[in-house]
């Protein structure tokens, strides 16, 4: 039961990180966001966004694995 909750929470946290990473990357590429933002057209945030997406994918996959293990 506890493992299932941890898996589900990790999956949700991973999805949130993936969405944030996409927003960071799109802002750094001038696609979304206000031009007054410190992330707008800033190549450093392209790398930061990619790292956040990678961490989010890892946490999401870990959450799915934990959730599947607890279902068996």
N, C-alpha and C positions, 0 to 999 in steps of 0.2 A: 504493500500500500504506500509506504513512504517513498520507495524507489519510483513508483509510478508518478507521484506528485513531483519529485525532483526532476524526472524526465520531462514531464509536461512543462514545468517552469523553465527548464533549460531550453526547451524548444521555443517557447515564447520569447525568452530573452535573446536567443539567437536570431529570431526573425526581426526583433526590434533593432538589433545591431546591424543586420543586413540592410534594413531600410535606412537607418542613419548613415551608413557607409555610402549607400547610393546617393543620398541627398548631398553628403559632403563632396563626393566626386562630381556630381552634376553642377554644384555651385562652383567648384574650382574650374570647371570647363565653360563657365558663363551660360549655362543652359537654364538654370533656375536661380531664384534668389535676387535680392536687391543689390544693386551695384555698390552700395555703401558698406556691404558686409566685408569683414576682413578675410573671409574665405573666397570671395568672388574673384575669379581669374588669378588664383594663387596656386602655382603648381605643387607646392608643399602639401596642400590639402588633397590633391589627386592621390598622392602616395598614402596619406593618412586614411583617406576613404577606402582605398584598396586594402589596407591592413585591417580596418574595422570590418569590412566585408568578409575577409578571410577568417577573422576571429569569430564573427557571427556564424559563418558556415560551419566551423568546427564545433561551436557550442550547440548549434541546431542539430547536427548529425549525432553528437554525443547524447543529446536529449532524446532523439528518436531511438537510439540504441537502448538507452536506459528504459524508456517507456515500453519498448518491445520485450525486453528481458523481463520486466515486471508483469507483463500480460501472460506470460507462459506459465 
